[in-house]
Amino acid sequence: MTEPNNPHRPDEAGVSGWPSEAGRDPYGQPSNPYQMPAPYSSGLPVAENHRRPYVDFGLAIKLFFKNYAVFRGRASRSEYWWTVLFNFIIAVAIQALMPILQGVGLMSAITSNSTTEFSAMSTSGVIFTMLPLAWLLAIIIPCLALTVRRLHDVNHSGWWVMAPTLCGIVSAIMMILAFVSAAANDGKPSMALLTIGIVLFVAIFVVNIILLIFVISDSHPEAWKKYDKEPLPVTE
């Protein structure tokens, strides 16, 4: 029997239907048995976090070369346009530097009146002339990759970047075939081929305008679902 002075408490015995001490609020307030559990989290980014983070000028240039030939993932507007500014500055600097260096070489050759100096000046002139081409060849792949990633960020296929080139190639082929056909047609080119070539040539400008609209657009809220299977880091 239970002693009267020390009655057996059902909650201490763990009798079913009585809350245990562990289930009670320490401040005397009973816990809510009808409280719903927290919703399950899938670990995926939420819609509010779809944007690629803003990057400054220095980080944009670092990402440009770090992701040299990376055609997957996305690139923010800041990453794209800081890189465009960087390449514009380099192009202007090269164009401004070339005549200055060539002028210095010419003055040196004239004052020395030496055949060797003139030969060296000619060699340096060729090198300076090749500088813009060398820079273009160095950045053409990362520029294409960056543009593809920017297109991904606005939820468009990266193949759009090839549209102007394809239009140009097909247009040139149509023009050539049109004038080749003139040899077998009393000097009259095929108007059908010529018309197709002209239409495709105009299409180059139209597609470039469309691409410009794409790259200045804001991030698409659904783009991360399609192109962020392996998100590119934006930190060092």
MODELLER restraints for C-alpha pairs under 7 A, 6 or more apart:
rsr = mdl.restraints
at = mdl.atoms
rsr.add(forms.Gaussian(group=physical.xy_distance, feature=features.Distance(at['CA:2:A'], at['CA:8:A']), mean=6.09, stdev=0.5))
rsr.add(forms.Gaussian(group=physical.xy_distance, feature=features.Distance(at['CA:10:A'], at['CA:18:A']), mean=6.78, stdev=0.5))
rsr.add(forms.Gaussian(group=physical.xy_distance, feature=features.Distance(at['CA:11:A'], at['CA:18:A']), mean=5.51, stdev=0.5))
rsr.add(forms.Gaussian(group=physical.xy_distance, feature=features.Distance(at['CA:11:A'], at['CA:19:A']), mean=6.12, stdev=0.5))
rsr.add(forms.Gaussian(group=physical.xy_distance, feature=features.Distance(at['CA:11:A'], at['CA:20:A']), mean=5.27, stdev=0.5))
rsr.add(forms.Gaussian(group=physical.xy_distance, feature=features.Distance(at['CA:12:A'], at['CA:20:A']), mean=6.79, stdev=0.5))
rsr.add(forms.Gaussian(group=physical.xy_distance, feature=features.Distance(at['CA:14:A'], at['CA:20:A']), mean=6.28, stdev=0.5))
rsr.add(forms.Gaussian(group=physical.xy_distance, feature=features.Distance(at['CA:24:A'], at['CA:30:A']), mean=5.68, stdev=0.5))
rsr.add(forms.Gaussian(group=physical.xy_distance, feature=features.Distance(at['CA:24:A'], at['CA:31:A']), mean=6.19, stdev=0.5))
rsr.add(forms.Gaussian(group=physical.xy_distance, feature=features.Distance(at['CA:25:A'], at['CA:31:A']), mean=5.99, stdev=0.5))
rsr.add(forms.Gaussian(group=physical.xy_distance, feature=features.Distance(at['CA:47:A'], at['CA:221:A']), mean=6.52, stdev=0.5))
rsr.add(forms.Gaussian(group=physical.xy_distance, feature=features.Distance(at['CA:50:A'], at['CA:221:A']), mean=5.65, stdev=0.5))
rsr.add(forms.Gaussian(group=physical.xy_distance, feature=features.Distance(at['CA:50:A'], at['CA:224:A']), mean=6.06, stdev=0.5))
rsr.add(forms.Gaussian(group=physical.xy_distance, feature=features.Distance(at['CA:51:A'], at['CA:219:A']), mean=5.93, stdev=0.5))
rsr.add(forms.Gaussian(group=physical.xy_distance, feature=features.Distance(at['CA:52:A'], at['CA:75:A']), mean=6.82, stdev=0.5))
rsr.add(forms.Gaussian(group=physical.xy_distance, feature=features.Distance(at['CA:52:A'], at['CA:76:A']), mean=5.35, stdev=0.5))
rsr.add(forms.Gaussian(group=physical.xy_distance, feature=features.Distance(at['CA:54:A'], at['CA:76:A']), mean=6.97, stdev=0.5))
rsr.add(forms.Gaussian(group=physical.xy_distance, feature=features.Distance(at['CA:54:A'], at['CA:78:A']), mean=5.93, stdev=0.5))
rsr.add(forms.Gaussian(group=physical.xy_distance, feature=features.Distance(at['CA:55:A'], at['CA:78:A']), mean=5.98, stdev=0.5))
rsr.add(forms.Gaussian(group=physical.xy_distance, feature=features.Distance(at['CA:55:A'], at['CA:79:A']), mean=6.00, stdev=0.5))
rsr.add(forms.Gaussian(group=physical.xy_distance, feature=features.Distance(at['CA:57:A'], at['CA:82:A']), mean=5.49, stdev=0.5))
rsr.add(forms.Gaussian(group=physical.xy_distance, feature=features.Distance(at['CA:60:A'], at['CA:79:A']), mean=4.80, stdev=0.5))
rsr.add(forms.Gaussian(group=physical.xy_distance, feature=features.Distance(at['CA:60:A'], at['CA:82:A']), mean=6.22, stdev=0.5))
rsr.add(forms.Gaussian(group=physical.xy_distance, feature=features.Distance(at['CA:60:A'], at['CA:83:A']), mean=6.24, stdev=0.5))
rsr.add(forms.Gaussian(group=physical.xy_distance, feature=features.Distance(at['CA:61:A'], at['CA:83:A']), mean=5.89, stdev=0.5))
rsr.add(forms.Gaussian(group=physical.xy_distance, feature=features.Distance(at['CA:64:A'], at['CA:83:A']), mean=6.99, stdev=0.5))
rsr.add(forms.Gaussian(group=physical.xy_distance, feature=features.Distance(at['CA:64:A'], at['CA:142:A']), mean=6.57, stdev=0.5))
rsr.add(forms.Gaussian(group=physical.xy_distance, feature=features.Distance(at['CA:65:A'], at['CA:142:A']), mean=6.94, stdev=0.5))
rsr.add(forms.Gaussian(group=physical.xy_distance, feature=features.Distance(at['CA:68:A'], at['CA:141:A']), mean=6.92, stdev=0.5))
rsr.add(forms.Gaussian(group=physical.xy_distance, feature=features.Distance(at['CA:68:A'], at['CA:142:A']), mean=4.58, stdev=0.5))
rsr.add(forms.Gaussian(group=physical.xy_distance, feature=features.Distance(at['CA:69:A'], at['CA:141:A']), mean=6.23, stdev=0.5))
rsr.add(forms.Gaussian(group=physical.xy_distance, feature=features.Distance(at['CA:69:A'], at['CA:142:A']), mean=5.59, stdev=0.5))
rsr.add(forms.Gaussian(group=physical.xy_distance, feature=features.Distance(at['CA:69:A'], at['CA:145:A']), mean=5.82, stdev=0.5))
rsr.add(forms.Gaussian(group=physical.xy_distance, feature=features.Distance(at['CA:70:A'], at['CA:145:A']), mean=5.80, stdev=0.5))
rsr.add(forms.Gaussian(group=physical.xy_distance, feature=features.Distance(at['CA:71:A'], at['CA:145:A']), mean=4.85, stdev=0.5))
rsr.add(forms.Gaussian(group=physical.xy_distance, feature=features.Distance(at['CA:71:A'], at['CA:148:A']), mean=6.13, stdev=0.5))
rsr.add(forms.Gaussian(group=physical.xy_distance, feature=features.Distance(at['CA:71:A'], at['CA:149:A']), mean=6.21, stdev=0.5))
rsr.add(forms.Gaussian(group=physical.xy_distance, feature=features.Distance(at['CA:72:A'], at['CA:149:A']), mean=6.36, stdev=0.5))
rsr.add(forms.Gaussian(group=physical.xy_distance, feature=features.Distance(at['CA:73:A'], at['CA:149:A']), mean=5.76, stdev=0.5))
rsr.add(forms.Gaussian(group=physical.xy_distance, feature=features.Distance(at['CA:73:A'], at['CA:152:A']), mean=6.92, stdev=0.5))
rsr.add(forms.Gaussian(group=physical.xy_distance, feature=features.Distance(at['CA:73:A'], at['CA:227:A']), mean=5.30, stdev=0.5))
rsr.add(forms.Gaussian(group=physical.xy_distance, feature=features.Distance(at['CA:73:A'], at['CA:228:A']), mean=5.46, stdev=0.5))
rsr.add(forms.Gaussian(group=physical.xy_distance, feature=features.Distance(at['CA:73:A'], at['CA:230:A']), mean=6.85, stdev=0.5))
rsr.add(forms.Gaussian(group=physical.xy_distance, feature=features.Distance(at['CA:73:A'], at['CA:231:A']), mean=5.80, stdev=0.5))
rsr.add(forms.Gaussian(group=physical.xy_distance, feature=features.Distance(at['CA:73:A'], at['CA:232:A']), mean=6.06, stdev=0.5))
rsr.add(forms.Gaussian(group=physical.xy_distance, feature=features.Distance(at['CA:74:A'], at['CA:149:A']), mean=4.21, stdev=0.5))
rsr.add(forms.Gaussian(group=physical.xy_distance, feature=features.Distance(at['CA:74:A'], at['CA:150:A']), mean=5.74, stdev=0.5))
rsr.add(forms.Gaussian(group=physical.xy_distance, feature=features.Distance(at['CA:74:A'], at['CA:152:A']), mean=5.40, stdev=0.5))
rsr.add(forms.Gaussian(group=physical.xy_distance, feature=features.Distance(at['CA:74:A'], at['CA:153:A']), mean=4.90, stdev=0.5))
rsr.add(forms.Gaussian(group=physical.xy_distance, feature=features.Distance(at['CA:74:A'], at['CA:227:A']), mean=6.78, stdev=0.5))
rsr.add(forms.Gaussian(group=physical.xy_distance, feature=features.Distance(at['CA:75:A'], at['CA:146:A']), mean=6.83, stdev=0.5))
rsr.add(forms.Gaussian(group=physical.xy_distance, feature=features.Distance(at['CA:75:A'], at['CA:149:A']), mean=5.01, stdev=0.5))
rsr.add(forms.Gaussian(group=physical.xy_distance, feature=features.Distance(at['CA:75:A'], at['CA:150:A']), mean=4.71, stdev=0.5))
rsr.add(forms.Gaussian(group=physical.xy_distance, feature=features.Distance(at['CA:75:A'], at['CA:153:A']), mean=6.04, stdev=0.5))
rsr.add(forms.Gaussian(group=physical.xy_distance, feature=features.Distance(at['CA:76:A'], at['CA:150:A']), mean=6.35, stdev=0.5))
rsr.add(forms.Gaussian(group=physical.xy_distance, feature=features.Distance(at['CA:76:A'], at['CA:153:A']), mean=6.71, stdev=0.5))
rsr.add(forms.Gaussian(group=physical.xy_distance, feature=features.Distance(at['CA:77:A'], at['CA:216:A']), mean=6.83, stdev=0.5))
rsr.add(forms.Gaussian(group=physical.xy_distance, feature=features.Distance(at['CA:80:A'], at['CA:146:A']), mean=6.79, stdev=0.5))
rsr.add(forms.Gaussian(group=physical.xy_distance, feature=features.Distance(at['CA:80:A'], at['CA:150:A']), mean=6.91, stdev=0.5))
rsr.add(forms.Gaussian(group=physical.xy_distance, feature=features.Distance(at['CA:94:A'], at['CA:132:A']), mean=6.82, stdev=0.5))
rsr.add(forms.Gaussian(group=physical.xy_distance, feature=features.Distance(at['CA:98:A'], at['CA:128:A']), mean=5.89, stdev=0.5))
rsr.add(forms.Gaussian(group=physical.xy_distance, feature=features.Distance(at['CA:102:A'], at['CA:125:A']), mean=6.25, stdev=0.5))
rsr.add(forms.Gaussian(group=physical.xy_distance, feature=features.Distance(at['CA:105:A'], at['CA:121:A']), mean=5.54, stdev=0.5))
rsr.add(forms.Gaussian(group=physical.xy_distance, feature=features.Distance(at['CA:106:A'], at['CA:121:A']), mean=6.55, stdev=0.5))
rsr.add(forms.Gaussian(group=physical.xy_distance, feature=features.Distance(at['CA:109:A'], at['CA:117:A']), mean=4.86, stdev=0.5))
rsr.add(forms.Gaussian(group=physical.xy_distance, feature=features.Distance(at['CA:109:A'], at['CA:118:A']), mean=5.40, stdev=0.5))
rsr.add(forms.Gaussian(group=physical.xy_distance, feature=features.Distance(at['CA:148:A'], at['CA:158:A']), mean=4.40, stdev=0.5))
rsr.add(forms.Gaussian(group=physical.xy_distance, feature=features.Distance(at['CA:148:A'], at['CA:161:A']), mean=6.73, stdev=0.5))
rsr.add(forms.Gaussian(group=physical.xy_distance, feature=features.Distance(at['CA:150:A'], at['CA:215:A']), mean=6.18, stdev=0.5))
rsr.add(forms.Gaussian(group=physical.xy_distance, feature=features.Distance(at['CA:151:A'], at['CA:157:A']), mean=6.36, stdev=0.5))
rsr.add(forms.Gaussian(group=physical.xy_distance, feature=features.Distance(at['CA:151:A'], at['CA:158:A']), mean=5.78, stdev=0.5))
rsr.add(forms.Gaussian(group=physical.xy_distance, feature=features.Distance(at['CA:151:A'], at['CA:214:A']), mean=6.64, stdev=0.5))
rsr.add(forms.Gaussian(group=physical.xy_distance, feature=features.Distance(at['CA:151:A'], at['CA:215:A']), mean=6.50, stdev=0.5))
rsr.add(forms.Gaussian(group=physical.xy_distance, feature=features.Distance(at['CA:152:A'], at['CA:158:A']), mean=6.42, stdev=0.5))
rsr.add(forms.Gaussian(group=physical.xy_distance, feature=features.Distance(at['CA:152:A'], at['CA:223:A']), mean=6.67, stdev=0.5))
rsr.add(forms.Gaussian(group=physical.xy_distance, feature=features.Distance(at['CA:152:A'], at['CA:227:A']), mean=6.40, stdev=0.5))
rsr.add(forms.Gaussian(group=physical.xy_distance, feature=features.Distance(at['CA:153:A'], at['CA:219:A']), mean=5.34, stdev=0.5))
rsr.add(forms.Gaussian(group=physical.xy_distance, feature=features.Distance(at['CA:153:A'], at['CA:220:A']), mean=6.29, stdev=0.5))
rsr.add(forms.Gaussian(group=physical.xy_distance, feature=features.Distance(at['CA:153:A'], at['CA:223:A']), mean=5.79, stdev=0.5))
rsr.add(forms.Gaussian(group=physical.xy_distance, feature=features.Distance(at['CA:154:A'], at['CA:214:A']), mean=6.78, stdev=0.5))
rsr.add(forms.Gaussian(group=physical.xy_distance, feature=features.Distance(at['CA:154:A'], at['CA:217:A']), mean=6.78, stdev=0.5))
rsr.add(forms.Gaussian(group=physical.xy_distance, feature=features.Distance(at['CA:154:A'], at['CA:218:A']), mean=6.67, stdev=0.5))
rsr.add(forms.Gaussian(group=physical.xy_distance, feature=features.Distance(at['CA:154:A'], at['CA:219:A']), mean=4.98, stdev=0.5))
rsr.add(forms.Gaussian(group=physical.xy_distance, feature=features.Distance(at['CA:154:A'], at['CA:220:A']), mean=4.71, stdev=0.5))
rsr.add(forms.Gaussian(group=physical.xy_distance, feature=features.Distance(at['CA:154:A'], at['CA:223:A']), mean=6.40, stdev=0.5))
rsr.add(forms.Gaussian(group=physical.xy_distance, feature=features.Distance(at['CA:155:A'], at['CA:220:A']), mean=5.89, stdev=0.5))
rsr.add(forms.Gaussian(group=physical.xy_distance, feature=features.Distance(at['CA:155:A'], at['CA:223:A']), mean=4.70, stdev=0.5))
rsr.add(forms.Gaussian(group=physical.xy_distance, feature=features.Distance(at['CA:163:A'], at['CA:207:A']), mean=6.92, stdev=0.5))
rsr.add(forms.Gaussian(group=physical.xy_distance, feature=features.Distance(at['CA:164:A'], at['CA:204:A']), mean=4.90, stdev=0.5))
rsr.add(forms.Gaussian(group=physical.xy_distance, feature=features.Distance(at['CA:164:A'], at['CA:207:A']), mean=6.21, stdev=0.5))
rsr.add(forms.Gaussian(group=physical.xy_distance, feature=features.Distance(at['CA:164:A'], at['CA:208:A']), mean=6.71, stdev=0.5))
rsr.add(forms.Gaussian(group=physical.xy_distance, feature=features.Distance(at['CA:167:A'], at['CA:200:A']), mean=5.49, stdev=0.5))
rsr.add(forms.Gaussian(group=physical.xy_distance, feature=features.Distance(at['CA:167:A'], at['CA:201:A']), mean=6.71, stdev=0.5))
rsr.add(forms.Gaussian(group=physical.xy_distance, feature=features.Distance(at['CA:167:A'], at['CA:203:A']), mean=6.85, stdev=0.5))
rsr.add(forms.Gaussian(group=physical.xy_distance, feature=features.Distance(at['CA:167:A'], at['CA:204:A']), mean=5.97, stdev=0.5))
rsr.add(forms.Gaussian(group=physical.xy_distance, feature=features.Distance(at['CA:168:A'], at['CA:200:A']), mean=6.96, stdev=0.5))
rsr.add(forms.Gaussian(group=physical.xy_distance, feature=features.Distance(at['CA:168:A'], at['CA:201:A']), mean=6.19, stdev=0.5))
rsr.add(forms.Gaussian(group=physical.xy_distance, feature=features.Distance(at['CA:168:A'], at['CA:204:A']), mean=6.62, stdev=0.5))
rsr.add(forms.Gaussian(group=physical.xy_distance, feature=features.Distance(at['CA:171:A'], at['CA:197:A']), mean=4.17, stdev=0.5))
rsr.add(forms.Gaussian(group=physical.xy_distance, feature=features.Distance(at['CA:171:A'], at['CA:198:A']), mean=6.84, stdev=0.5))
rsr.add(forms.Gaussian(group=physical.xy_distance, feature=features.Distance(at['CA:171:A'], at['CA:200:A']), mean=5.29, stdev=0.5))
rsr.add(forms.Gaussian(group=physical.xy_distance, feature=features.Distance(at['CA:171:A'], at['CA:201:A']), mean=5.77, stdev=0.5))
rsr.add(forms.Gaussian(group=physical.xy_distance, feature=features.Distance(at['CA:172:A'], at['CA:197:A']), mean=6.65, stdev=0.5))
rsr.add(forms.Gaussian(group=physical.xy_distance, feature=features.Distance(at['CA:174:A'], at['CA:193:A']), mean=5.36, stdev=0.5))
rsr.add(forms.Gaussian(group=physical.xy_distance, feature=features.Distance(at['CA:174:A'], at['CA:194:A']), mean=6.41, stdev=0.5))
rsr.add(forms.Gaussian(group=physical.xy_distance, feature=features.Distance(at['CA:174:A'], at['CA:196:A']), mean=6.69, stdev=0.5))
rsr.add(forms.Gaussian(group=physical.xy_distance, feature=features.Distance(at['CA:174:A'], at['CA:197:A']), mean=4.97, stdev=0.5))
rsr.add(forms.Gaussian(group=physical.xy_distance, feature=features.Distance(at['CA:175:A'], at['CA:193:A']), mean=6.69, stdev=0.5))
rsr.add(forms.Gaussian(group=physical.xy_distance, feature=features.Distance(at['CA:175:A'], at['CA:194:A']), mean=5.60, stdev=0.5))
rsr.add(forms.Gaussian(group=physical.xy_distance, feature=features.Distance(at['CA:175:A'], at['CA:197:A']), mean=5.43, stdev=0.5))
rsr.add(forms.Gaussian(group=physical.xy_distance, feature=features.Distance(at['CA:177:A'], at['CA:193:A']), mean=6.99, stdev=0.5))
rsr.add(forms.Gaussian(group=physical.xy_distance, feature=features.Distance(at['CA:178:A'], at['CA:189:A']), mean=5.02, stdev=0.5))
rsr.add(forms.Gaussian(group=physical.xy_distance, feature=features.Distance(at['CA:178:A'], at['CA:190:A']), mean=4.87, stdev=0.5))
rsr.add(forms.Gaussian(group=physical.xy_distance, feature=features.Distance(at['CA:178:A'], at['CA:193:A']), mean=5.21, stdev=0.5))
rsr.add(forms.Gaussian(group=physical.xy_distance, feature=features.Distance(at['CA:178:A'], at['CA:194:A']), mean=5.48, stdev=0.5))
rsr.add(forms.Gaussian(group=physical.xy_distance, feature=features.Distance(at['CA:179:A'], at['CA:189:A']), mean=4.96, stdev=0.5))
rsr.add(forms.Gaussian(group=physical.xy_distance, feature=features.Distance(at['CA:181:A'], at['CA:189:A']), mean=5.62, stdev=0.5))
rsr.add(forms.Gaussian(group=physical.xy_distance, feature=features.Distance(at['CA:181:A'], at['CA:190:A']), mean=6.17, stdev=0.5))
rsr.add(forms.Gaussian(group=physical.xy_distance, feature=features.Distance(at['CA:182:A'], at['CA:188:A']), mean=4.54, stdev=0.5))
rsr.add(forms.Gaussian(group=physical.xy_distance, feature=features.Distance(at['CA:182:A'], at['CA:189:A']), mean=4.13, stdev=0.5))
rsr.add(forms.Gaussian(group=physical.xy_distance, feature=features.Distance(at['CA:182:A'], at['CA:190:A']), mean=6.74, stdev=0.5))
